[in-house]
């Protein structure tokens, strides 16, 4: 349905009071508060491509650094794992043999190997990586305590182009099973939560539900002003005569602009891509999600997260990683190459990480029970040493920042924290990492406990 409330409203859960609001009968639109979602854009937007954007590839569940970007071939077998390292285009930089495509473009990205936050709790780790804050979050206290970096970026910059959502989670925004969880805006208000298209971009019939009209509505009816006026014929026109409808602010109109936007429809319509490009990303949901993220930043979105979940390999590590890592290799290598070819490389930062890593020592597959009772060996939770992949957006490629000890247990050189990762992202985007936000009590709170970027990346 298309619902216009022309009377006074009570305060919303984001703390704002609005005299009028517009709810579009597009599936899921009401629950995401789209007009509020666009409310942060209180300045003229610049052309897409003229300003930097971020694609965060989120490996939900925690992938092991020793199995991907920080292999230890000289370590004992129970540490070094199942795969051999291979050389890359960068002397001295090796990656797993399951990443042959990334090995050929390693000069485009850098690896942060000294990252740590020292917790093996999924929720604590997710909160620290996505908000840079501890604040007592854990498996026993999972509530979000601070806005995510994507939400802060959206508050500061909005979308790069009118009609496009600035903060997007592809195909959804989920952290450790919480939606939007630690991707959410918290006290900044739901208007800064990520827009979630849903579905599977690899599905031949993929459509963004939030852009599908309710029964009885179609694009022409909404776009045609006279048709839209007829939709309102059943309203009490004396209310409209009072001027309330005309007083609906431009942010509420932005909700309608989004649904009517040709740019948004084109950006989300992945079927428009050349089949050869789609093949290059991999004909699986992860590859097509990465491709959709590229389409969105190219169109004008500012912060897009690609959700790749299922990394909690306490057992059956070998089978799990041999399924997942080739798909990651497809998606990441194709994304880097595509951004480069399209002239988007210098303005698009690609970040790849999860909430923590996995134990350097492989377990026996028992998960506390008899050996092998759960399956073949795996790795458990580990936040004392991790990785973060960063490339594009002005970040120099081919660099290794920090190192871990010979068993990969702790940082050996140049330890950094999630705050330093966030500060580096803010630097790319031109946001002051010393920024403070007013919390619900009105107290200024720094977004980062340590606002120092990783200078070696630049």
NORFEN-V846571 format. One record per residue. N is the residue number from 1. RES is the residue in one letter. PHI is phi in radians with two decimals (NA if undefined). D_CENTER is the distance of its C-alpha to the mean C-alpha in Angstrom with 2 decimals. Layout:
BEGIN
n->N res->RES phi->PHI d_center->D_CENTER
n->N res->RES phi->PHI d_center->D_CENTER
END
This chain:
BEGIN
n->1 res->X phi->NA d_center->30.06
n->2 res->X phi->-2.00 d_center->29.92
n->3 res->X phi->-2.07 d_center->30.70
n->4 res->X phi->-2.04 d_center->31.83
n->5 res->X phi->-1.74 d_center->32.80
n->6 res->X phi->-1.73 d_center->35.24
n->7 res->X phi->-1.76 d_center->36.41
n->8 res->X phi->-1.24 d_center->35.30
n->9 res->X phi->-2.16 d_center->32.39
n->10 res->X phi->-1.29 d_center->31.78
n->11 res->X phi->-1.08 d_center->29.02
n->12 res->X phi->-1.42 d_center->25.54
n->13 res->X phi->-1.16 d_center->23.51
n->14 res->X phi->-1.56 d_center->21.55
n->15 res->X phi->1.55 d_center->24.98
n->16 res->X phi->-1.68 d_center->25.69
n->17 res->X phi->-1.98 d_center->28.85
n->18 res->X phi->-2.11 d_center->29.03
n->19 res->X phi->-1.23 d_center->32.31
n->20 res->X phi->-2.54 d_center->31.01
n->21 res->X phi->-2.54 d_center->27.95
n->22 res->X phi->-2.07 d_center->27.06
n->23 res->X phi->-2.05 d_center->25.64
n->24 res->X phi->-1.57 d_center->25.21
n->25 res->X phi->-1.37 d_center->26.21
n->26 res->X phi->-1.91 d_center->23.13
n->27 res->X phi->-0.91 d_center->21.81
n->28 res->X phi->1.47 d_center->19.27
n->29 res->X phi->-1.21 d_center->19.62
n->30 res->X phi->-1.14 d_center->21.83
n->31 res->X phi->-1.20 d_center->19.71
n->32 res->X phi->-1.60 d_center->16.71
n->33 res->X phi->1.03 d_center->19.23
n->34 res->X phi->-1.08 d_center->18.39
n->35 res->X phi->-1.09 d_center->21.12
n->36 res->X phi->-1.21 d_center->19.83
n->37 res->X phi->-0.99 d_center->16.27
n->38 res->X phi->-1.61 d_center->17.93
n->39 res->X phi->-1.16 d_center->20.36
n->40 res->X phi->-1.17 d_center->18.67
n->41 res->X phi->-1.45 d_center->19.60
n->42 res->X phi->-1.86 d_center->23.09
n->43 res->X phi->-2.52 d_center->23.80
n->44 res->X phi->-1.15 d_center->24.39
n->45 res->X phi->-1.56 d_center->21.44
n->46 res->X phi->-1.58 d_center->21.90
n->47 res->X phi->-1.18 d_center->21.79
n->48 res->X phi->-1.05 d_center->18.63
n->49 res->X phi->1.62 d_center->18.71
n->50 res->X phi->-1.54 d_center->20.76
n->51 res->X phi->-2.32 d_center->17.99
n->52 res->X phi->-1.27 d_center->15.08
n->53 res->X phi->-2.34 d_center->11.46
n->54 res->X phi->-2.26 d_center->8.36
n->55 res->X phi->-2.01 d_center->6.42
n->56 res->X phi->-1.74 d_center->4.47
n->57 res->X phi->-1.64 d_center->6.09
n->58 res->X phi->-1.76 d_center->6.20
n->59 res->X phi->-1.63 d_center->9.94
n->60 res->X phi->-1.24 d_center->10.69
n->61 res->X phi->2.07 d_center->14.36
n->62 res->X phi->1.61 d_center->14.98
n->63 res->X phi->-1.55 d_center->16.28
n->64 res->X phi->-1.43 d_center->19.52
n->65 res->X phi->-1.18 d_center->19.96
n->66 res->X phi->-1.23 d_center->23.54
n->67 res->X phi->-1.72 d_center->22.68
n->68 res->X phi->-2.25 d_center->20.25
n->69 res->X phi->-2.12 d_center->20.52
n->70 res->X phi->-2.51 d_center->23.27
n->71 res->X phi->-1.27 d_center->26.07
n->72 res->X phi->-2.17 d_center->29.41
n->73 res->X phi->-1.13 d_center->32.08
n->74 res->X phi->-1.60 d_center->34.91
n->75 res->X phi->-1.35 d_center->33.89
n->76 res->X phi->-0.98 d_center->35.71
n->77 res->X phi->-0.99 d_center->34.70
n->78 res->X phi->-1.24 d_center->33.17
n->79 res->X phi->-1.83 d_center->30.63
n->80 res->X phi->-1.25 d_center->30.07
n->81 res->X phi->1.50 d_center->29.00
n->82 res->X phi->-1.74 d_center->29.63
n->83 res->X phi->-2.13 d_center->28.55
n->84 res->X phi->-1.61 d_center->29.93
n->85 res->X phi->-1.37 d_center->28.25
n->86 res->X phi->-2.19 d_center->28.70
n->87 res->X phi->-1.23 d_center->29.25
n->88 res->X phi->-2.15 d_center->26.88
n->89 res->X phi->-1.24 d_center->27.64
n->90 res->X phi->-1.90 d_center->27.43
n->91 res->X phi->-0.98 d_center->30.54
n->92 res->X phi->1.52 d_center->29.91
n->93 res->X phi->-1.75 d_center->26.31
n->94 res->X phi->-2.09 d_center->26.16
n->95 res->X phi->-2.34 d_center->23.56
n->96 res->X phi->-1.09 d_center->24.19
n->97 res->X phi->-1.09 d_center->26.46
n->98 res->X phi->-1.43 d_center->23.85
n->99 res->X phi->-2.03 d_center->21.92
n->100 res->X phi->-1.14 d_center->24.71
n->101 res->X phi->-1.29 d_center->22.68
n->102 res->X phi->-1.16 d_center->20.51
n->103 res->X phi->-1.02 d_center->23.84
n->104 res->X phi->-1.43 d_center->25.05
n->105 res->X phi->-2.19 d_center->22.35
n->106 res->X phi->-1.08 d_center->22.06
n->107 res->X phi->-1.16 d_center->23.57
n->108 res->X phi->-1.57 d_center->20.38
n->109 res->X phi->-2.22 d_center->18.19
n->110 res->X phi->-2.14 d_center->18.98
n->111 res->X phi->-2.05 d_center->18.66
n->112 res->X phi->-1.68 d_center->18.59
n->113 res->X phi->-1.77 d_center->20.85
n->114 res->X phi->-1.73 d_center->22.03
n->115 res->X phi->-1.28 d_center->18.97
n->116 res->X phi->-2.80 d_center->19.94
n->117 res->X phi->-2.43 d_center->19.65
n->118 res->X phi->1.20 d_center->22.49
n->119 res->X phi->-2.26 d_center->21.45
n->120 res->X phi->-1.83 d_center->21.35
n->121 res->X phi->-1.60 d_center->20.29
n->122 res->X phi->-0.91 d_center->17.06
n->123 res->X phi->-1.26 d_center->16.51
n->124 res->X phi->-1.08 d_center->17.75
n->125 res->X phi->-1.14 d_center->15.63
n->126 res->X phi->-1.08 d_center->12.34
n->127 res->X phi->-1.13 d_center->13.48
n->128 res->X phi->-1.19 d_center->14.58
n->129 res->X phi->-1.27 d_center->11.60
n->130 res->X phi->-1.65 d_center->9.17
n->131 res->X phi->-2.07 d_center->12.14
n->132 res->X phi->1.20 d_center->14.57
n->133 res->X phi->-2.11 d_center->17.19
n->134 res->X phi->-1.51 d_center->19.55
n->135 res->X phi->1.00 d_center->21.53
n->136 res->X phi->1.35 d_center->22.98
n->137 res->X phi->-1.22 d_center->20.09
n->138 res->X phi->-2.81 d_center->21.09
n->139 res->X phi->-1.10 d_center->21.78
n->140 res->X phi->-1.61 d_center->24.68
n->141 res->X phi->-2.61 d_center->22.85
n->142 res->X phi->-1.56 d_center->19.33
n->143 res->X phi->-1.08 d_center->18.98
n->144 res->X phi->-1.17 d_center->16.27
n->145 res->X phi->-2.05 d_center->18.20
n->146 res->X phi->-2.78 d_center->16.12
n->147 res->X phi->-1.14 d_center->13.39
n->148 res->X phi->-1.29 d_center->9.85
n->149 res->X phi->-1.09 d_center->9.28
n->150 res->X phi->-1.09 d_center->7.12
n->151 res->X phi->-1.22 d_center->10.17
n->152 res->X phi->-1.14 d_center->12.59
n->153 res->X phi->-1.05 d_center->11.60
n->154 res->X phi->-1.13 d_center->12.05
n->155 res->X phi->-1.08 d_center->15.27
n->156 res->X phi->-1.38 d_center->16.52
n->157 res->X phi->-2.06 d_center->15.83
n->158 res->X phi->1.11 d_center->15.09
n->159 res->X phi->-1.56 d_center->14.68
n->160 res->X phi->-1.39 d_center->16.45
n->161 res->X phi->-2.62 d_center->18.61
n->162 res->X phi->-1.02 d_center->20.26
n->163 res->X phi->1.62 d_center->19.52
n->164 res->X phi->-1.94 d_center->15.84
n->165 res->X phi->-1.20 d_center->13.06
n->166 res->X phi->-1.40 d_center->11.47
n->167 res->X phi->-2.15 d_center->8.23
n->168 res->X phi->-2.34 d_center->6.93
n->169 res->X phi->-2.00 d_center->5.40
n->170 res->X phi->-1.91 d_center->7.31
n->171 res->X phi->-1.36 d_center->9.74
n->172 res->X phi->-2.63 d_center->8.86
n->173 res->X phi->-1.96 d_center->6.99
n->174 res->X phi->-2.46 d_center->9.16
n->175 res->X phi->-2.18 d_center->9.93
n->176 res->X phi->0.95 d_center->13.39
n->177 res->X phi->1.43 d_center->14.50
n->178 res->X phi->-1.73 d_center->13.83
n->179 res->X phi->-2.26 d_center->12.31
n->180 res->X phi->-1.37 d_center->10.57
n->181 res->X phi->0.92 d_center->11.93
n->182 res->X phi->-1.42 d_center->10.52
n->183 res->X phi->-1.52 d_center->7.51
n->184 res->X phi->-1.39 d_center->10.65
n->185 res->X phi->-1.56 d_center->12.87
n->186 res->X phi->0.92 d_center->15.92
n->187 res->X phi->-1.31 d_center->18.94
n->188 res->X phi->-1.26 d_center->17.48
n->189 res->X phi->1.86 d_center->17.89
n->190 res->X phi->-1.12 d_center->16.21
n->191 res->X phi->-1.13 d_center->16.24
n->192 res->X phi->-1.87 d_center->13.14
n->193 res->X phi->-1.17 d_center->11.21
n->194 res->X phi->-1.24 d_center->8.47
n->195 res->X phi->-1.32 d_center->10.53
n->196 res->X phi->-2.12 d_center->10.47
n->197 res->X phi->-1.23 d_center->12.71
n->198 res->X phi->1.26 d_center->13.54
n->199 res->X phi->1.28 d_center->15.95
n->200 res->X phi->-2.18 d_center->15.90
n->201 res->X phi->-1.05 d_center->15.53
n->202 res->X phi->-1.51 d_center->18.23
n->203 res->X phi->-1.25 d_center->20.63
n->204 res->X phi->-0.97 d_center->23.43
n->205 res->X phi->-1.75 d_center->23.48
n->206 res->X phi->-1.00 d_center->19.79
n->207 res->X phi->-2.46 d_center->19.65
n->208 res->X phi->-1.46 d_center->17.31
n->209 res->X phi->-1.00 d_center->19.19
n->210 res->X phi->-1.23 d_center->18.32
n->211 res->X phi->-1.90 d_center->20.20
n->212 res->X phi->-1.60 d_center->23.15
n->213 res->X phi->-1.38 d_center->26.15
n->214 res->X phi->-1.20 d_center->28.16
n->215 res->X phi->-0.98 d_center->31.57
n->216 res->X phi->1.63 d_center->33.97
n->217 res->X phi->-2.00 d_center->31.52
n->218 res->X phi->-2.54 d_center->30.54
n->219 res->X phi->-1.02 d_center->29.24
n->220 res->X phi->-1.15 d_center->32.77
n->221 res->X phi->-1.12 d_center->33.78
n->222 res->X phi->-1.34 d_center->30.95
n->223 res->X phi->-1.27 d_center->31.23
n->224 res->X phi->-1.33 d_center->34.99
n->225 res->X phi->-1.08 d_center->35.90
n->226 res->X phi->-1.18 d_center->39.18
n->227 res->X phi->-1.14 d_center->37.60
n->228 res->X phi->-1.12 d_center->35.20
n->229 res->X phi->-1.07 d_center->38.25
n->230 res->X phi->-1.12 d_center->40.00
n->231 res->X phi->-1.07 d_center->37.14
n->232 res->X phi->-1.57 d_center->38.10
n->233 res->X phi->-1.07 d_center->41.82
n->234 res->X phi->-1.47 d_center->41.85
n->235 res->X phi->-1.42 d_center->40.70
n->236 res->X phi->-1.25 d_center->43.33
n->237 res->X phi->-1.19 d_center->43.79
n->238 res->X phi->-1.16 d_center->45.47
n->239 res->X phi->-1.16 d_center->42.10
n->240 res->X phi->-1.10 d_center->40.83
n->241 res->X phi->-1.08 d_center->44.07
n->242 res->X phi->-1.25 d_center->43.20
n->243 res->X phi->1.63 d_center->40.43
n->244 res->X phi->-1.11 d_center->37.56
n->245 res->X phi->-1.08 d_center->35.81
n->246 res->X phi->-1.20 d_center->36.24
n->247 res->X phi->-1.47 d_center->34.90
n->248 res->X phi->-0.98 d_center->31.48
n->249 res->X phi->-1.31 d_center->29.26
n->250 res->X phi->-1.20 d_center->27.19
n->251 res->X phi->-1.28 d_center->23.90
n->252 res->X phi->-1.14 d_center->25.15
n->253 res->X phi->-1.13 d_center->26.28
n->254 res->X phi->-1.07 d_center->22.80
n->255 res->X phi->-1.09 d_center->21.83
n->256 res->X phi->-1.18 d_center->24.61
n->257 res->X phi->-1.01 d_center->23.71
n->258 res->X phi->-1.12 d_center->20.27
n->259 res->X phi->-1.16 d_center->22.00
n->260 res->X phi->-1.50 d_center->24.71
n->261 res->X phi->-1.13 d_center->22.67
n->262 res->X phi->-1.13 d_center->23.64
n->263 res->X phi->-1.09 d_center->20.72
n->264 res->X phi->-1.19 d_center->18.12
n->265 res->X phi->-1.14 d_center->20.20
n->266 res->X phi->-1.17 d_center->20.51
n->267 res->X phi->-1.07 d_center->16.85
n->268 res->X phi->-1.43 d_center->15.96
n->269 res->X phi->-1.52 d_center->19.18
n->270 res->X phi->-1.20 d_center->18.31
n->271 res->X phi->-1.17 d_center->21.98
n->272 res->X phi->-1.30 d_center->22.95
n->273 res->X phi->-1.21 d_center->21.79
n->274 res->X phi->-1.00 d_center->24.63
n->275 res->X phi->-0.95 d_center->25.03
n->276 res->X phi->-1.19 d_center->25.47
n->277 res->X phi->-1.18 d_center->22.01
n->278 res->X phi->-1.11 d_center->20.60
n->279 res->X phi->-1.09 d_center->22.84
n->280 res->X phi->-1.10 d_center->21.63
n->281 res->X phi->-1.36 d_center->18.02
n->282 res->X phi->1.75 d_center->19.62
n->283 res->X phi->-1.47 d_center->20.70
n->284 res->X phi->-2.51 d_center->18.43
n->285 res->X phi->-1.06 d_center->15.39
n->286 res->X phi->-1.21 d_center->13.11
n->287 res->X phi->-1.12 d_center->14.75
n->288 res->X phi->-1.25 d_center->14.78
n->289 res->X phi->-1.16 d_center->11.09
n->290 res->X phi->-1.12 d_center->10.66
n->291 res->X phi->-1.12 d_center->13.56
n->292 res->X phi->-1.09 d_center->12.28
n->293 res->X phi->-1.06 d_center->9.30
n->294 res->X phi->-1.06 d_center->12.28
n->295 res->X phi->-1.04 d_center->14.33
n->296 res->X phi->-1.24 d_center->12.14
n->297 res->X phi->-1.20 d_center->12.01
n->298 res->X phi->-1.13 d_center->15.63
n->299 res->X phi->-1.37 d_center->16.51
n->300 res->X phi->2.46 d_center->15.24
n->301 res->X phi->-1.25 d_center->11.69
n->302 res->X phi->-1.79 d_center->10.54
n->303 res->X phi->-2.36 d_center->6.84
n->304 res->X phi->-2.13 d_center->4.80
n->305 res->X phi->-1.83 d_center->1.84
n->306 res->X phi->-1.83 d_center->5.10
n->307 res->X phi->-1.61 d_center->6.65
n->308 res->X phi->-2.12 d_center->9.90
n->309 res->X phi->-1.84 d_center->12.11
n->310 res->X phi->1.89 d_center->15.74
n->311 res->X phi->-1.73 d_center->16.36
n->312 res->X phi->-1.50 d_center->18.89
n->313 res->X phi->-1.58 d_center->21.88
n->314 res->X phi->-1.24 d_center->24.76
n->315 res->X phi->-2.60 d_center->26.98
n->316 res->X phi->0.94 d_center->27.14
n->317 res->X phi->-1.05 d_center->24.92
n->318 res->X phi->-1.07 d_center->26.64
n->319 res->X phi->-1.13 d_center->26.24
n->320 res->X phi->-1.11 d_center->22.60
n->321 res->X phi->-1.24 d_center->21.58
n->322 res->X phi->-1.26 d_center->23.89
n->323 res->X phi->-1.47 d_center->22.09
n->324 res->X phi->-1.40 d_center->18.48
n->325 res->X phi->-1.11 d_center->18.93
n->326 res->X phi->-1.06 d_center->20.55
n->327 res->X phi->-1.21 d_center->17.71
n->328 res->X phi->-1.09 d_center->15.22
n->329 res->X phi->-1.06 d_center->17.95
n->330 res->X phi->-0.97 d_center->18.26
n->331 res->X phi->-1.12 d_center->14.65
n->332 res->X phi->-1.23 d_center->14.17
n->333 res->X phi->-1.07 d_center->17.73
n->334 res->X phi->-1.11 d_center->17.79
n->335 res->X phi->-1.08 d_center->14.70
n->336 res->X phi->-1.07 d_center->16.37
n->337 res->X phi->-1.12 d_center->19.69
n->338 res->X phi->-1.16 d_center->18.64
n->339 res->X phi->-1.05 d_center->17.11
n->340 res->X phi->-1.10 d_center->20.32
n->341 res->X phi->-1.16 d_center->22.59
n->342 res->X phi->-1.60 d_center->21.24
n->343 res->X phi->1.28 d_center->21.62
n->344 res->X phi->-1.81 d_center->17.95
n->345 res->X phi->-1.12 d_center->17.81
n->346 res->X phi->-1.26 d_center->19.03
n->347 res->X phi->-1.96 d_center->16.64
n->348 res->X phi->-2.21 d_center->13.30
n->349 res->X phi->-1.60 d_center->11.83
n->350 res->X phi->-1.87 d_center->10.19
n->351 res->X phi->-2.16 d_center->9.10
n->352 res->X phi->-2.25 d_center->9.61
n->353 res->X phi->-2.91 d_center->10.31
n->354 res->X phi->-2.36 d_center->10.82
n->355 res->X phi->-1.32 d_center->12.52
n->356 res->X phi->-2.87 d_center->15.84
n->357 res->X phi->-1.93 d_center->18.14
n->358 res->X phi->-2.17 d_center->21.28
n->359 res->X phi->-0.97 d_center->24.89
n->360 res->X phi->-1.03 d_center->26.70
n->361 res->X phi->-1.57 d_center->29.63
n->362 res->X phi->-1.33 d_center->29.39
n->363 res->X phi->-1.50 d_center->30.81
n->364 res->X phi->-1.74 d_center->33.49
n->365 res->X phi->1.41 d_center->31.55
n->366 res->X phi->-1.68 d_center->33.27
n->367 res->X phi->0.90 d_center->30.63
n->368 res->X phi->1.70 d_center->33.57
n->369 res->X phi->-1.79 d_center->36.02
n->370 res->X phi->-1.02 d_center->38.30
n->371 res->X phi->-0.93 d_center->36.97
n->372 res->X phi->1.37 d_center->35.35
n->373 res->X phi->-1.21 d_center->35.52
n->374 res->X phi->-1.70 d_center->31.83
n->375 res->X phi->2.66 d_center->31.63
n->376 res->X phi->-1.34 d_center->31.52
n->377 res->X phi->-0.97 d_center->30.33
n->378 res->X phi->-2.54 d_center->26.79
n->379 res->X phi->-2.22 d_center->25.04
n->380 res->X phi->-1.77 d_center->24.24
n->381 res->X phi->-1.32 d_center->21.85
n->382 res->X phi->-2.76 d_center->21.88
n->383 res->X phi->-2.02 d_center->20.25
n->384 res->X phi->-1.42 d_center->23.13
n->385 res->X phi->-2.67 d_center->21.89
n->386 res->X phi->-2.55 d_center->18.49
n->387 res->X phi->-2.31 d_center->16.82
n->388 res->X phi->-2.51 d_center->14.04
n->389 res->X phi->-1.68 d_center->13.96
n->390 res->X phi->-2.48 d_center->13.70
n->391 res->X phi->-2.79 d_center->15.19
n->392 res->X phi->1.48 d_center->15.88
n->393 res->X phi->1.12 d_center->15.86
n->394 res->X phi->1.70 d_center->19.14
n->395 res->X phi->-1.28 d_center->18.34
n->396 res->X phi->-1.28 d_center->21.41
n->397 res->X phi->-1.54 d_center->21.28
n->398 res->X phi->1.30 d_center->23.49
n->399 res->X phi->-2.01 d_center->23.40
n->400 res->X phi->-2.04 d_center->23.30
n->401 res->X phi->-1.81 d_center->22.71
n->402 res->X phi->1.42 d_center->24.62
n->403 res->X phi->-2.67 d_center->26.00
n->404 res->X phi->-1.94 d_center->26.68
n->405 res->X phi->-1.19 d_center->30.16
n->406 res->X phi->-1.13 d_center->31.99
n->407 res->X phi->-1.80 d_center->30.61
n->408 res->X phi->1.27 d_center->27.00
n->409 res->X phi->-1.53 d_center->27.38
n->410 res->X phi->-2.54 d_center->26.73
n->411 res->X phi->-1.10 d_center->25.99
n->412 res->X phi->-1.74 d_center->29.19
n->413 res->X phi->-2.33 d_center->28.40
n->414 res->X phi->0.81 d_center->26.01
n->415 res->X phi->-1.18 d_center->24.07
n->416 res->X phi->-2.35 d_center->20.92
n->417 res->X phi->-2.08 d_center->18.72
n->418 res->X phi->-0.96 d_center->15.14
n->419 res->X phi->-1.01 d_center->16.71
n->420 res->X phi->-1.21 d_center->17.67
n->421 res->X phi->-1.10 d_center->14.27
n->422 res->X phi->-1.08 d_center->13.03
n->423 res->X phi->-1.06 d_center->16.34
n->424 res->X phi->-1.19 d_center->15.89
n->425 res->X phi->-1.13 d_center->12.65
n->426 res->X phi->-1.06 d_center->14.67
n->427 res->X phi->-1.07 d_center->17.56
n->428 res->X phi->-1.04 d_center->15.94
n->429 res->X phi->-1.46 d_center->15.07
n->430 res->X phi->1.37 d_center->18.53
n->431 res->X phi->-1.74 d_center->17.73
n->432 res->X phi->-1.15 d_center->20.31
n->433 res->X phi->-1.18 d_center->18.95
n->434 res->X phi->-1.53 d_center->22.02
n->435 res->X phi->-0.98 d_center->20.76
n->436 res->X phi->-2.09 d_center->21.94
n->437 res->X phi->-2.00 d_center->21.11
n->438 res->X phi->-1.49 d_center->23.79
n->439 res->X phi->-1.34 d_center->23.30
n->440 res->X phi->-1.00 d_center->24.98
n->441 res->X phi->-1.51 d_center->28.28
n->442 res->X phi->1.55 d_center->28.13
n->443 res->X phi->-1.60 d_center->27.82
n->444 res->X phi->-1.12 d_center->25.89
n->445 res->X phi->-2.25 d_center->23.25
n->446 res->X phi->-1.07 d_center->21.71
n->447 res->X phi->-1.25 d_center->17.93
n->448 res->X phi->-2.26 d_center->18.64
n->449 res->X phi->-1.26 d_center->21.58
n->450 res->X phi->-2.28 d_center->21.89
n->451 res->X phi->-1.49 d_center->20.86
n->452 res->X phi->-1.54 d_center->21.94
n->453 res->X phi->-1.25 d_center->19.76
n->454 res->X phi->-1.51 d_center->20.49
n->455 res->X phi->-1.08 d_center->23.19
n->456 res->X phi->-1.12 d_center->23.89
n->457 res->X phi->-1.37 d_center->20.75
n->458 res->X phi->-2.04 d_center->22.28
END
